[in-house]
Amino acid sequence: MKVYWLFNHPAPYKVDLFNLLGQSIDLTVVFERASEGDRNATFYSEKATGFKAHVCNSIKLGTLNSFTREPLKILKSDQFDIVVINGWRMYAERVVIRYCRRHKIPYVFAINGGIVPAKDNFIKKYLKKKYIPGAKSYLAPDLRSGKYLTHYGADESKIHYFPYSTVFEDQVLLAPYTKSQKEATKTKFRMVGSKTFISSGQLIERKNFSELIDAWASLPQDYHLYIAGDGPLKESLLKQIESLGLPNVHLMGYLNHKDMLTCFRGADSFVFLSKEDIYGHVINEAMSQGLPVVCPECVNAGSNLIKDGYNGYLVKLGDKEGIVKAIENSLDPKLAEGALATARENTIEKTAEFHLRFFEEYLKQ
């Protein structure tokens, strides 16, 4: 089975998946560019070992888009059994979609997540309605992302949902950490506090750390919050922490994927108040280390994975009282078992198994 997969950049979690898939199929992945412009340099740590990776020589157009004709040349250069196009936003993706339609080549349209905006830009709406319909099949990680596809014209009966993960089976803890294990981890990362909470993400407006810090002013002094990440709002957040007099809120800086998973083990709960994420795979990462998650229902991974009172709590942004109560309730030790059970059903191996089954069924059609 020869598969062509067009993807924007070699994100490590995708490279991990492609390496697994490449053990069972002849997989060629075309990356439109070497990196996203706003990523930390250490983000790109995984190497292609199990598949044919082609990173295009492209002209960058901003932090995401780029100009390149190489994806189309590679598609034309060989006979592929399956063509997967990951998205519509990029120049190369639109070129390949038009080519497939023109030459009646069936293709799979894949997304990592999607949200229907409250107000849609006219040009973007036009492009979505032009390029999202027409695929033979669609791949999406959750029901809300599926609604994004159908909103712009995809056939609902053609959507297939995969378990989206960025952790391997052996990275999921077998059991929640004991108190002594947590203390050892906290010492390693210089974390203090009898109750320790963690959040992570780029320090940008969309991640909404300002609201999280504001809520922390209503929590006990021995509740310590650690925020892992870096970005343009760092100084602003530091000023907010100082003005509210919160010595129990700490900015940790950027942690790579491996260190982030280890750091999670020292915390009691993960709090993520992002205003918008097309998915939010960090939620499953936190659960994989035994952390209950407090997250707004507007984040796709939250609505997809969190069950109130089982592995965390869903909250509404702006509801300070509800957020504070959920944070306090997330300390219930039984939630850690629920978090791990959820994570075991959402691993990179599970994602790979799904795609292999999907490809086999796709060819039968």
C-alpha positions in Angstrom: 0.0 0.0 0.0 1.5 3.3 -1.1 0.3 6.4 0.7 1.0 10.1 -0.1 0.4 12.4 2.8 0.7 16.2 2.5 1.3 18.0 5.8 2.4 21.6 6.7 5.5 21.0 8.8 7.3 18.1 10.6 5.5 18.5 14.0 7.0 15.9 16.4 3.7 14.3 17.3 3.0 13.7 13.6 6.5 12.4 12.9 5.9 9.9 15.7 2.7 8.8 14.0 4.2 8.6 10.6 7.1 6.5 11.9 4.6 3.9 13.2 2.5 3.9 10.1 5.6 3.5 8.0 6.3 0.2 9.6 3.2 -1.3 7.9 2.8 0.8 4.7 4.9 2.5 2.1 4.4 6.1 3.3 5.6 9.2 1.7 5.0 12.4 3.6 5.6 15.8 2.0 6.2 18.7 4.4 5.5 22.0 2.9 8.0 23.8 5.0 10.7 22.9 7.6 9.1 24.7 10.6 6.4 27.1 11.8 7.8 30.6 12.4 6.7 30.9 16.0 7.9 27.5 17.3 10.7 27.1 19.9 13.7 25.6 18.1 13.7 22.5 20.3 10.2 21.7 19.3 11.5 19.8 16.2 13.3 17.0 17.9 11.8 13.9 16.3 13.4 12.4 13.2 11.8 10.5 10.3 13.0 6.9 10.6 10.0 4.8 9.3 8.8 6.7 6.3 9.9 8.7 3.3 10.0 12.4 4.4 10.4 15.2 1.9 10.8 18.7 3.3 10.1 21.2 0.5 12.3 24.1 -0.4 9.7 26.8 -0.1 9.3 30.5 0.1 7.8 31.3 3.5 4.7 33.5 3.6 4.2 34.4 7.2 4.4 31.9 10.1 2.3 29.2 8.4 1.9 29.5 4.7 4.5 29.1 2.0 4.9 28.9 -1.8 6.1 25.6 -3.3 5.2 23.4 -6.2 7.1 20.4 -4.9 4.1 18.6 -3.4 2.4 18.5 -6.8 5.6 17.3 -8.5 6.0 14.5 -6.0 2.4 13.4 -6.4 2.8 13.3 -10.2 6.1 11.4 -10.0 4.7 8.1 -8.6 1.5 6.0 -8.5 0.0 6.2 -5.0 -2.9 4.1 -3.8 -4.1 6.7 -1.3 -3.7 10.5 -1.2 -4.2 12.3 2.1 -4.3 16.1 2.2 -4.1 17.6 5.7 -6.1 20.8 5.4 -7.0 23.6 3.0 -5.3 26.8 4.3 -2.0 26.4 2.6 -1.1 27.2 -1.0 0.3 23.7 -1.7 -2.8 22.0 -0.2 -5.1 24.0 -2.5 -3.0 23.2 -5.6 -3.0 19.5 -4.8 -6.8 19.5 -4.2 -7.5 21.2 -7.5 -5.2 18.7 -9.3 -6.9 15.7 -7.7 -10.3 17.0 -8.7 -9.3 17.9 -12.2 -7.9 14.4 -12.8 -10.6 12.6 -10.8 -8.1 11.3 -8.2 -10.0 10.4 -5.0 -8.4 11.8 -1.9 -8.8 11.9 1.9 -9.2 15.2 3.6 -7.7 15.2 7.1 -7.8 17.8 9.9 -6.2 18.0 13.4 -9.3 19.8 14.6 -11.6 22.6 13.6 -13.9 25.3 15.1 -16.7 27.2 13.3 -16.0 30.9 14.2 -18.7 33.1 15.5 -17.8 35.6 12.8 -16.3 34.2 9.6 -14.0 36.2 7.4 -15.7 36.4 3.9 -12.6 35.2 2.1 -11.8 32.4 4.5 -15.5 31.3 4.3 -15.3 31.3 0.5 -12.1 29.2 0.5 -13.5 26.7 3.1 -16.6 26.1 1.1 -14.6 25.7 -2.1 -11.9 23.4 -0.8 -13.4 21.3 2.0 -16.2 19.6 0.0 -15.3 16.9 -2.6 -13.1 14.5 -0.7 -13.9 10.8 -0.9 -13.4 10.5 2.9 -12.6 12.8 5.9 -10.6 12.3 9.0 -11.3 14.3 12.2 -10.4 13.9 15.9 -13.8 14.7 17.5 -17.4 15.5 16.9 -17.0 19.3 17.1 -14.4 19.1 14.4 -16.8 17.0 12.4 -19.3 19.8 12.6 -16.7 22.2 11.3 -16.4 20.0 8.2 -20.1 19.7 7.6 -20.6 23.4 8.2 -18.5 24.1 5.1 -20.0 21.4 2.9 -18.4 18.0 3.8 -20.7 14.9 3.6 -21.3 13.8 7.2 -21.5 10.2 6.2 -17.9 10.3 4.9 -16.4 11.5 8.2 -14.3 9.1 10.2 -13.2 9.9 13.8 -9.7 9.0 15.0 -8.3 9.0 18.6 -5.9 11.9 18.6 -2.8 11.6 20.7 0.7 12.8 21.2 1.8 10.2 23.7 3.0 6.6 23.3 1.5 3.7 25.4 4.7 3.4 27.4 4.5 7.1 28.3 1.2 6.7 30.1 1.7 6.0 33.8 0.6 2.7 35.1 -0.8 4.3 38.3 -1.0 7.8 39.7 2.1 9.0 41.4 2.3 8.6 45.2 2.9 11.6 47.4 6.6 10.8 47.8 7.0 10.4 44.0 5.3 13.8 43.4 7.6 15.4 46.0 10.7 14.1 44.2 9.4 15.4 40.9 8.6 18.8 42.4 12.1 19.0 43.8 13.6 18.3 40.4 11.6 21.2 38.8 11.9 23.5 41.9 8.1 23.4 42.5 6.7 24.2 46.0 3.3 24.2 47.6 1.1 21.6 49.4 -1.3 21.7 46.4 0.4 22.1 43.1 -1.4 22.9 39.8 0.1 23.3 36.3 -0.9 24.8 33.0 1.1 25.2 29.7 1.0 26.8 26.3 2.4 29.8 24.5 2.0 33.1 26.4 -0.4 34.6 23.9 -3.8 36.2 24.2 -5.7 33.1 22.9 -4.3 30.9 25.7 -6.0 33.2 28.2 -3.5 32.9 31.1 -4.7 36.3 32.3 -8.1 34.9 33.3 -6.4 32.0 35.0 -4.1 34.2 37.0 -7.1 36.4 38.0 -9.0 33.3 39.2 -5.9 32.3 41.3 -6.4 35.4 43.5 -9.5 33.7 44.9 -7.7 30.5 45.8 -5.8 29.6 49.0 -2.1 30.7 49.3 -0.9 27.1 49.5 -2.4 26.5 46.0 0.6 27.0 43.8 0.2 27.5 40.0 3.0 26.8 37.5 2.7 28.0 33.9 5.0 26.3 31.4 5.6 28.3 28.2 7.0 31.4 26.7 5.7 34.1 24.4 5.1 37.9 23.9 2.8 38.3 27.0 5.4 37.2 29.5 6.1 40.7 30.9 2.4 41.5 31.0 1.6 38.4 32.9 4.5 39.0 35.4 3.1 42.5 36.0 -0.4 41.0 36.6 1.0 38.5 39.1 2.8 41.3 40.9 -0.2 43.6 41.0 -2.4 40.9 42.4 0.2 39.9 45.0 0.4 36.3 44.0 3.7 34.7 45.2 2.0 31.3 44.5 1.9 31.8 40.7 5.1 31.0 38.8 6.1 31.2 35.1 8.4 28.3 34.3 9.5 29.1 30.8 9.4 26.7 27.9 9.7 22.9 28.5 10.1 20.4 25.7 7.7 17.5 25.3 9.7 15.0 27.4 10.3 17.4 30.3 6.7 18.6 30.2 5.4 15.0 30.7 7.8 14.5 33.6 6.9 17.8 35.2 3.2 17.0 35.0 3.8 14.1 37.4 4.7 16.5 40.2 1.4 18.3 40.0 -2.1 17.5 41.4 -4.2 18.9 38.6 -3.9 20.5 35.1 -5.8 23.8 34.4 -6.2 25.0 30.8 -8.4 28.0 30.2 -7.7 28.6 26.5 -10.2 30.7 24.6 -9.9 28.5 21.5 -7.9 25.5 20.3 -8.7 23.5 17.2 -8.1 20.5 19.4 -5.8 20.8 22.4 -3.7 17.7 22.7 -2.0 18.9 25.9 -5.2 17.8 27.7 -4.5 14.1 26.9 -0.8 14.6 27.7 -1.7 15.8 31.2 -4.2 12.9 31.7 -1.4 10.5 30.6 0.5 11.5 33.7 -2.4 11.0 36.0 -3.6 14.6 36.2 -7.3 15.5 36.3 -8.0 18.4 33.9 -10.0 21.6 34.3 -10.8 23.0 30.9 -13.5 25.2 29.2 -16.1 23.4 27.1 -15.1 25.5 24.1 -11.8 23.6 23.7 -12.4 20.6 21.4 -10.2 18.1 23.4 -12.0 19.1 26.6 -15.5 18.4 25.2 -14.2 15.2 23.7 -12.3 13.7 26.6 -13.4 15.3 29.9 -16.3 13.7 31.9 -17.2 15.8 34.9 -16.3 14.1 38.1 -14.5 11.2 36.3 -11.3 12.7 35.0 -11.8 16.4 35.5 -14.3 19.2 35.0 -15.6 21.4 32.1 -16.1 25.0 32.9 -17.3 28.2 31.2 -14.9 31.1 30.6 -15.9 34.1 32.5 -17.5 32.1 35.3 -14.9 32.8 38.0 -16.8 31.1 40.8 -17.3 28.0 38.7 -13.7 27.9 37.6 -12.4 28.2 41.2 -14.8 25.5 42.4 -13.7 23.2 39.6 -10.1 23.7 40.5 -10.7 22.9 44.1 -12.8 19.8 43.2 -10.1 18.6 40.8 -8.0 17.6 43.9 -10.2 14.6 44.4 -7.7 11.7 44.1 -10.1 9.3 42.4 -10.0 11.6 39.3 -6.4 10.6 38.6 -7.5 7.0 37.8 -10.1 8.3 35.4 -7.6 10.5 33.7 -5.2 7.5 33.2 -8.0 5.3 31.9 -8.9 8.0 29.3 -5.3 8.4 28.2 -4.8 4.7 27.7 -7.6 4.8 25.0 -5.8 7.7 23.3 -2.3 6.9 22.4 -0.2 7.2 19.3 -0.4 3.5 18.8 -4.2 3.7 18.9 -4.1 6.5 16.4 -1.8 4.4 14.1 -4.1 1.3 14.4 -7.1 3.4 13.5 -5.4 4.8 10.3 -4.2 1.4 9.2 -7.7 -0.1 9.5 -9.1 3.0 7.8 -6.7 2.7 4.8 -7.6 -1.0 4.3 -11.3 -0.2 4.3 -10.7 2.8 2.0 -9.0 0.7 -0.6 -11.8 -1.9 -0.5 -14.2 0.9 -1.5 
